[in-house]
């Protein structure tokens, strides 16, 4: 299953490469692309019957399918699926010496009020 998903993503990235160039294709995140495909697939399965997909794509030759994928990839905005750049964690600044606050018990405050009132 993982191999099939990887191959499918590789085909999508190849179409993006053909439509937008190698620089853009190298910045695409597999994670974001897989997430987009997963979410869109769920909606398309509900909205369009399987016969639609068969009628649209079953009779295409490999070169026709490649041209169709490139045509679709031209509508994609690669900036939406960019990889996040890694950077080292920033060190937290140490705070100065903090004096602990003394806890004021509600029962003690009430007791003090009673003795002062009497």
OpenMM code with the backbone's topology and positions (N, CA, C; nanometers):
from openmm import Vec3, app, unit

residues = "UNK UNK UNK UNK UNK UNK UNK UNK UNK UNK UNK UNK UNK UNK UNK UNK UNK UNK UNK UNK UNK UNK UNK UNK UNK UNK UNK UNK UNK UNK UNK UNK UNK UNK UNK UNK UNK UNK UNK UNK UNK UNK UNK UNK UNK UNK UNK UNK UNK UNK UNK UNK UNK UNK UNK UNK UNK UNK UNK UNK UNK UNK UNK UNK UNK UNK UNK UNK UNK UNK UNK UNK UNK UNK UNK UNK UNK UNK UNK UNK UNK UNK UNK UNK UNK UNK UNK UNK UNK UNK UNK UNK UNK UNK UNK UNK UNK UNK UNK UNK UNK UNK UNK UNK UNK UNK UNK UNK UNK UNK UNK UNK UNK UNK UNK UNK UNK UNK".split()
positions = [
    Vec3(0.0822, -0.1185, 0.0000),
    Vec3(0.0000, 0.0000, 0.0000),
    Vec3(0.0868, 0.1252, 0.0000),
    Vec3(0.1902, 0.1249, 0.0824),
    Vec3(0.2786, 0.2410, 0.0896),
    Vec3(0.3515, 0.2614, -0.0428),
    Vec3(0.3915, 0.1518, -0.1070),
    Vec3(0.4602, 0.1622, -0.2352),
    Vec3(0.3672, 0.2203, -0.3412),
    Vec3(0.2424, 0.1787, -0.3400),
    Vec3(0.1455, 0.2304, -0.4358),
    Vec3(0.1224, 0.3805, -0.4131),
    Vec3(0.1090, 0.4215, -0.2868),
    Vec3(0.0890, 0.5631, -0.2547),
    Vec3(0.2109, 0.6458, -0.2965),
    Vec3(0.3303, 0.5931, -0.2729),
    Vec3(0.4526, 0.6636, -0.3121),
    Vec3(0.4595, 0.6791, -0.4635),
    Vec3(0.4263, 0.5723, -0.5364),
    Vec3(0.4278, 0.5792, -0.6821),
    Vec3(0.3260, 0.6808, -0.7336),
    Vec3(0.2084, 0.6854, -0.6713),
    Vec3(0.1058, 0.7804, -0.7123),
    Vec3(0.1538, 0.9234, -0.6886),
    Vec3(0.2144, 0.9488, -0.5744),
    Vec3(0.2679, 1.0816, -0.5463),
    Vec3(0.3821, 1.1172, -0.6412),
    Vec3(0.4615, 1.0200, -0.6795),
    Vec3(0.5701, 1.0444, -0.7740),
    Vec3(0.5159, 1.0851, -0.9105),
    Vec3(0.4065, 1.0236, -0.9530),
    Vec3(0.3436, 1.0609, -1.0803),
    Vec3(0.2913, 1.2038, -1.0717),
    Vec3(0.2285, 1.2387, -0.9603),
    Vec3(0.1777, 1.3752, -0.9419),
    Vec3(0.2933, 1.4750, -0.9434),
    Vec3(0.4019, 1.4438, -0.8745),
    Vec3(0.5182, 1.5339, -0.8733),
    Vec3(0.5822, 1.5463, -1.0109),
    Vec3(0.5800, 1.4374, -1.0891),
    Vec3(0.6329, 1.4441, -1.2252),
    Vec3(0.5479, 1.5382, -1.3104),
    Vec3(0.4174, 1.5352, -1.2922),
    Vec3(0.3289, 1.6268, -1.3659),
    Vec3(0.3546, 1.7708, -1.3236),
    Vec3(0.3764, 1.7927, -1.1945),
    Vec3(0.4071, 1.9278, -1.1447),
    Vec3(0.5413, 1.9745, -1.2019),
    Vec3(0.6368, 1.8836, -1.2068),
    Vec3(0.7679, 1.9152, -1.2646),
    Vec3(0.7528, 1.9584, -1.4095),
    Vec3(0.6711, 1.8861, -1.4867),
    Vec3(0.6517, 1.9199, -1.6280),
    Vec3(0.5781, 2.0529, -1.6441),
    Vec3(0.4877, 2.0818, -1.5526),
    Vec3(0.4060, 2.2036, -1.5644),
    Vec3(0.4754, 2.3272, -1.5079),
    Vec3(0.5519, 2.3119, -1.3997),
    Vec3(0.6070, 2.4285, -1.3298),
    Vec3(0.7593, 2.4332, -1.3238),
    Vec3(0.8270, 2.3279, -1.3638),
    Vec3(0.9734, 2.3265, -1.3600),
    Vec3(1.0264, 2.2489, -1.2408),
    Vec3(1.1527, 2.2123, -1.2491),
    Vec3(1.2137, 2.1282, -1.1463),
    Vec3(1.2285, 2.1998, -1.0124),
    Vec3(1.2561, 2.3316, -1.0155),
    Vec3(1.2745, 2.4054, -0.8899),
    Vec3(1.1469, 2.4010, -0.8060),
    Vec3(1.0334, 2.4226, -0.8705),
    Vec3(0.9055, 2.4194, -0.7978),
    Vec3(0.8734, 2.2782, -0.7497),
    Vec3(0.9000, 2.1785, -0.8331),
    Vec3(0.8682, 2.0398, -0.7972),
    Vec3(0.9490, 1.9934, -0.6764),
    Vec3(1.0723, 2.0426, -0.6632),
    Vec3(1.1568, 2.0009, -0.5511),
    Vec3(1.1124, 2.0621, -0.4189),
    Vec3(1.0338, 2.1680, -0.4236),
    Vec3(0.9882, 2.2313, -0.2995),
    Vec3(0.8562, 2.1742, -0.2495),
    Vec3(0.7948, 2.0835, -0.3258),
    Vec3(0.6648, 2.0271, -0.2886),
    Vec3(0.6835, 1.9253, -0.1752),
    Vec3(0.6001, 1.9356, -0.0749),
    Vec3(0.6021, 1.8434, 0.0395),
    Vec3(0.5130, 1.7232, 0.0108),
    Vec3(0.5677, 1.6033, 0.0242),
    Vec3(0.4873, 1.4823, 0.0070),
    Vec3(0.3735, 1.4806, 0.1087),
    Vec3(0.4012, 1.5271, 0.2303),
    Vec3(0.2989, 1.5255, 0.3354),
    Vec3(0.1793, 1.6123, 0.2956),
    Vec3(0.2047, 1.7370, 0.2561),
    Vec3(0.0950, 1.8271, 0.2209),
    Vec3(0.0210, 1.7801, 0.0967),
    Vec3(0.0947, 1.7246, 0.0008),
    Vec3(0.0322, 1.6756, -0.1205),
    Vec3(-0.0560, 1.5537, -0.0892),
    Vec3(-0.0074, 1.4623, -0.0076),
    Vec3(-0.0862, 1.3445, 0.0297),
    Vec3(-0.2109, 1.3850, 0.1073),
    Vec3(-0.1979, 1.4826, 0.1941),
    Vec3(-0.3124, 1.5322, 0.2702),
    Vec3(-0.4178, 1.5931, 0.1768),
    Vec3(-0.3740, 1.6698, 0.0803),
    Vec3(-0.4663, 1.7317, -0.0159),
    Vec3(-0.5374, 1.6258, -0.0996),
    Vec3(-0.4622, 1.5278, -0.1478),
    Vec3(-0.5212, 1.4213, -0.2287),
    Vec3(-0.6218, 1.3426, -0.1464),
    Vec3(-0.5869, 1.3125, -0.0232),
    Vec3(-0.6759, 1.2375, 0.0654),
    Vec3(-0.8082, 1.3105, 0.0867),
    Vec3(-0.8011, 1.4388, 0.1184),
    Vec3(-0.9226, 1.5158, 0.1429),
    Vec3(-1.0063, 1.5351, 0.0183),
    Vec3(-0.9417, 1.5627, -0.0938),
    Vec3(-1.0134, 1.5849, -0.2190),
    Vec3(-1.0766, 1.4552, -0.2679),
    Vec3(-1.0055, 1.3452, -0.2506),
    Vec3(-1.0572, 1.2152, -0.2943),
    Vec3(-1.1895, 1.1821, -0.2254),
    Vec3(-1.1958, 1.2066, -0.0954),
    Vec3(-1.3199, 1.1769, -0.0211),
    Vec3(-1.4388, 1.2514, -0.0811),
    Vec3(-1.4193, 1.3787, -0.1114),
    Vec3(-1.5274, 1.4581, -0.1681),
    Vec3(-1.5644, 1.4144, -0.3080),
    Vec3(-1.4653, 1.3805, -0.3891),
    Vec3(-1.4937, 1.3397, -0.5266),
    Vec3(-1.5636, 1.2047, -0.5330),
    Vec3(-1.5330, 1.1151, -0.4412),
    Vec3(-1.6010, 0.9858, -0.4376),
    Vec3(-1.7496, 1.0055, -0.4089),
    Vec3(-1.7801, 1.1034, -0.3240),
    Vec3(-1.9197, 1.1317, -0.2908),
    Vec3(-1.9888, 1.2020, -0.4075),
    Vec3(-1.9205, 1.2987, -0.4689),
    Vec3(-1.9833, 1.3829, -0.5707),
    Vec3(-1.9937, 1.3171, -0.7079),
    Vec3(-1.8956, 1.2360, -0.7442),
    Vec3(-1.8920, 1.1791, -0.8786),
    Vec3(-1.8952, 1.0261, -0.8727),
    Vec3(-1.9805, 0.9629, -0.9525),
    Vec3(-1.9880, 0.8161, -0.9505),
    Vec3(-1.8660, 0.7539, -1.0192),
    Vec3(-1.8357, 0.6282, -0.9896),
    Vec3(-1.7208, 0.5615, -1.0527),
    Vec3(-1.7297, 0.5594, -1.2056),
    Vec3(-1.8497, 0.5559, -1.2600),
    Vec3(-1.8644, 0.5532, -1.4059),
    Vec3(-1.8070, 0.6795, -1.4700),
    Vec3(-1.8125, 0.7928, -1.3998),
    Vec3(-1.7553, 0.9173, -1.4515),
    Vec3(-1.6060, 0.9011, -1.4740),
    Vec3(-1.5360, 0.8452, -1.3735),
    Vec3(-1.3909, 0.8292, -1.3824),
    Vec3(-1.3534, 0.7309, -1.4926),
    Vec3(-1.4322, 0.6249, -1.5059),
    Vec3(-1.4058, 0.5260, -1.6097),
    Vec3(-1.4216, 0.5897, -1.7469),
    Vec3(-1.5279, 0.6659, -1.7655),
    Vec3(-1.5538, 0.7306, -1.8936),
    Vec3(-1.4449, 0.8336, -1.9264),
    Vec3(-1.3976, 0.9064, -1.8259),
    Vec3(-1.2983, 1.0121, -1.8475),
    Vec3(-1.1577, 0.9595, -1.8766),
    Vec3(-1.1149, 0.8545, -1.8039),
    Vec3(-0.9732, 0.8187, -1.8057),
    Vec3(-0.9405, 0.6763, -1.8508),
    Vec3(-1.0364, 0.5871, -1.8577),
    Vec3(-1.0059, 0.4466, -1.8875),
    Vec3(-0.9500, 0.4258, -2.0270),
    Vec3(-0.9944, 0.5015, -2.1239),
    Vec3(-0.9535, 0.4801, -2.2627),
    Vec3(-0.8318, 0.5636, -2.3049),
    Vec3(-0.7735, 0.6394, -2.2138),
    Vec3(-0.6582, 0.7219, -2.2483),
    Vec3(-0.5322, 0.6367, -2.2605),
    Vec3(-0.4496, 0.6721, -2.3572),
    Vec3(-0.3185, 0.6073, -2.3684),
    Vec3(-0.2284, 0.6699, -2.2623),
    Vec3(-0.1165, 0.6076, -2.2316),
    Vec3(-0.0262, 0.6669, -2.1319),
    Vec3(0.0165, 0.8101, -2.1664),
    Vec3(0.0445, 0.8384, -2.2935),
    Vec3(0.0860, 0.9737, -2.3288),
    Vec3(-0.0309, 1.0722, -2.3168),
    Vec3(-0.1516, 1.0287, -2.3494),
    Vec3(-0.2683, 1.1163, -2.3322),
    Vec3(-0.2938, 1.1441, -2.1841),
    Vec3(-0.2787, 1.0412, -2.1017),
    Vec3(-0.2969, 1.0581, -1.9577),
    Vec3(-0.1912, 1.1536, -1.9019),
    Vec3(-0.0668, 1.1407, -1.9495),
    Vec3(0.0398, 1.2302, -1.9038),
    Vec3(0.0076, 1.3749, -1.9415),
    Vec3(-0.0406, 1.3972, -2.0625),
    Vec3(-0.0773, 1.5327, -2.1052),
    Vec3(-0.1909, 1.5873, -2.0204),
    Vec3(-0.2870, 1.5033, -1.9881),
    Vec3(-0.3999, 1.5457, -1.9047),
    Vec3(-0.3522, 1.5814, -1.7633),
    Vec3(-0.2616, 1.5014, -1.7080),
    Vec3(-0.2080, 1.5305, -1.5748),
    Vec3(-0.1296, 1.6615, -1.5737),
    Vec3(-0.0527, 1.6880, -1.6776),
    Vec3(0.0221, 1.8139, -1.6866),
    Vec3(-0.0754, 1.9305, -1.6992),
    Vec3(-0.1820, 1.9134, -1.7770),
    Vec3(-0.2831, 2.0188, -1.7921),
    Vec3(-0.3453, 2.0512, -1.6563),
    Vec3(-0.3766, 1.9486, -1.5793),
    Vec3(-0.4353, 1.9683, -1.4456),
    Vec3(-0.3324, 2.0325, -1.3523),
    Vec3(-0.2062, 1.9882, -1.3614),
    Vec3(-0.1003, 2.0409, -1.2733),
    Vec3(-0.0730, 2.1882, -1.2979),
    Vec3(-0.1007, 2.2371, -1.4176),
    Vec3(-0.0795, 2.3796, -1.4461),
    Vec3(-0.1713, 2.4676, -1.3621),
    Vec3(-0.2843, 2.4129, -1.3189),
    Vec3(-0.3783, 2.4888, -1.2352),
    Vec3(-0.3396, 2.4871, -1.0879),
    Vec3(-0.2392, 2.4102, -1.0527),
    Vec3(-0.1950, 2.3960, -0.9138),
    Vec3(-0.1062, 2.5127, -0.8743),
    Vec3(-0.1203, 2.5575, -0.7516),
    Vec3(-0.0327, 2.6612, -0.6975),
    Vec3(0.0722, 2.5939, -0.6082),
    Vec3(0.1945, 2.5754, -0.6567),
    Vec3(0.2960, 2.5034, -0.5787),
    Vec3(0.3253, 2.5654, -0.4434),
    Vec3(0.3054, 2.6950, -0.4302),
    Vec3(0.3366, 2.7606, -0.3027),
    Vec3(0.2469, 2.7095, -0.1898),
    Vec3(0.1304, 2.6537, -0.2204),
    Vec3(0.0413, 2.6003, -0.1169),
    Vec3(0.0937, 2.4709, -0.0556),
    Vec3(0.1860, 2.4048, -0.1242),
    Vec3(0.2316, 2.2727, -0.0808),
    Vec3(0.3823, 2.2694, -0.0552),
    Vec3(0.4406, 2.3822, -0.0190),
    Vec3(0.5852, 2.3905, 0.0034),
    Vec3(0.6272, 2.3170, 0.1297),
    Vec3(0.7473, 2.2633, 0.1240),
    Vec3(0.8075, 2.2020, 0.2419),
    Vec3(0.8393, 2.3112, 0.3422),
    Vec3(0.8321, 2.2776, 0.4698),
    Vec3(0.8745, 2.3713, 0.5737),
    Vec3(1.0251, 2.3607, 0.5885),
    Vec3(1.0909, 2.4749, 0.5928),
    Vec3(1.2353, 2.4724, 0.6095),
    Vec3(1.2692, 2.4427, 0.7541),
    Vec3(1.3684, 2.3579, 0.7734),
    Vec3(1.4114, 2.3199, 0.9061),
    Vec3(1.5095, 2.4233, 0.9577),
    Vec3(1.4968, 2.4562, 1.0844),
    Vec3(1.5954, 2.5435, 1.1482),
    Vec3(1.6135, 2.4957, 1.2914),
    Vec3(1.7316, 2.5170, 1.3474),
    Vec3(1.7544, 2.4710, 1.4838),
    Vec3(1.6631, 2.5443, 1.5822),
    Vec3(1.6329, 2.4757, 1.6907),
    Vec3(1.5487, 2.5355, 1.7943),
    Vec3(1.6174, 2.6565, 1.8550),
    Vec3(1.5393, 2.7582, 1.8816),
    Vec3(1.5944, 2.8760, 1.9477),
    Vec3(1.5990, 2.8498, 2.0974),
    Vec3(1.7077, 2.8898, 2.1595),
    Vec3(1.7220, 2.8692, 2.3029),
    Vec3(1.6353, 2.9702, 2.3769),
    Vec3(1.5720, 2.9237, 2.4836),
    Vec3(1.4906, 3.0136, 2.5651),
    Vec3(1.5814, 3.0989, 2.6521),
    Vec3(1.5423, 3.2239, 2.6679),
    Vec3(1.6182, 3.3123, 2.7548),
    Vec3(1.5868, 3.2765, 2.8994),
    Vec3(1.6915, 3.2745, 2.9821),
    Vec3(1.6708, 3.2452, 3.1229),
    Vec3(1.6179, 3.3692, 3.1920),
    Vec3(1.5191, 3.3494, 3.2740),
    Vec3(1.4623, 3.4611, 3.3492),
    Vec3(1.5469, 3.4845, 3.4733),
    Vec3(1.5398, 3.6056, 3.5232),
    Vec3(1.6129, 3.6382, 3.6457),
    Vec3(1.5559, 3.5614, 3.7641),
    Vec3(1.6168, 3.5826, 3.8798),
    Vec3(1.5716, 3.5122, 3.9991),
    Vec3(1.4286, 3.5544, 4.0330),
    Vec3(1.3442, 3.4570, 4.0487),
    Vec3(1.2042, 3.4834, 4.0808),
    Vec3(1.1809, 3.4465, 4.2268),
    Vec3(1.1272, 3.5415, 4.3015),
    Vec3(1.0975, 3.5114, 4.4414),
    Vec3(0.9611, 3.4445, 4.4484),
    Vec3(0.9535, 3.3376, 4.5245),
    Vec3(0.8245, 3.2673, 4.5317),
    Vec3(0.7211, 3.3500, 4.6091),
    Vec3(0.5998, 3.3433, 4.5635),
    Vec3(0.4913, 3.4132, 4.6327),
    Vec3(0.4423, 3.3249, 4.7458),
    Vec3(0.4033, 3.3893, 4.8545),
    Vec3(0.3504, 3.3121, 4.9660),
    Vec3(0.2022, 3.2908, 4.9435),
    Vec3(0.1599, 3.1725, 4.9708),
    Vec3(0.0196, 3.1385, 4.9522),
    Vec3(-0.0614, 3.1938, 5.0685),
    Vec3(-0.1733, 3.2558, 5.0354),
    Vec3(-0.2614, 3.3086, 5.1402),
    Vec3(-0.3824, 3.2170, 5.1496),
    Vec3(-0.3925, 3.1451, 5.2584),
    Vec3(-0.5042, 3.0542, 5.2793),
    Vec3(-0.6321, 3.1333, 5.3057),
    Vec3(-0.7387, 3.0979, 5.2376),
    Vec3(-0.8678, 3.1669, 5.2560),
    Vec3(-0.9163, 3.1498, 5.3996),
    Vec3(-0.8977, 3.0323, 5.4560),
    Vec3(-0.9407, 3.0077, 5.5939),
    Vec3(-0.8649, 3.0975, 5.6912),
    Vec3(-0.7356, 3.1160, 5.6680),
    Vec3(-0.6551, 3.2007, 5.7555),
    Vec3(-0.6991, 3.3470, 5.7449),
    Vec3(-0.7291, 3.3932, 5.6230),
    Vec3(-0.7753, 3.5314, 5.6037),
    Vec3(-0.9064, 3.5534, 5.6770),
    Vec3(-0.9988, 3.4594, 5.6637),
    Vec3(-1.1281, 3.4714, 5.7325),
    Vec3(-1.1109, 3.4703, 5.8836),
    Vec3(-1.0218, 3.3872, 5.9331),
    Vec3(-0.9948, 3.3802, 6.0783),
    Vec3(-0.9376, 3.5113, 6.1288),
    Vec3(-0.8473, 3.5711, 6.0536),
    Vec3(-0.7894, 3.7000, 6.0924),
    Vec3(-0.8949, 3.8094, 6.0952),
    Vec3(-0.9886, 3.8056, 6.0024),
    Vec3(-1.0949, 3.9051, 5.9998),
    Vec3(-1.1851, 3.8924, 6.1244),
    Vec3(-1.2113, 3.7673, 6.1613),
    Vec3(-1.2974, 3.7449, 6.2793),
    Vec3(-1.2311, 3.7990, 6.4058),
    Vec3(-1.1005, 3.7727, 6.4206),
    Vec3(-1.0318, 3.8176, 6.5426),
    Vec3(-1.0177, 3.9688, 6.5459),
    Vec3(-0.9994, 4.0324, 6.4307),
    Vec3(-0.9892, 4.1786, 6.4269),
    Vec3(-1.1237, 4.2437, 6.4524),
    Vec3(-1.2326, 4.1813, 6.4095),
    Vec3(-1.3668, 4.2381, 6.4271),
    Vec3(-1.4110, 4.2264, 6.5724),
    Vec3(-1.3610, 4.1299, 6.6456),
    Vec3(-1.4069, 4.1088, 6.7822),
    Vec3(-1.3430, 4.1965, 6.8835),
] * unit.nanometer
topology = app.Topology()
chain = topology.addChain("A")
for resn in residues:
    res = topology.addResidue(resn, chain)
    for name in ("N", "CA", "C"):
        topology.addAtom(name, app.Element.getBySymbol(name[0]), res)
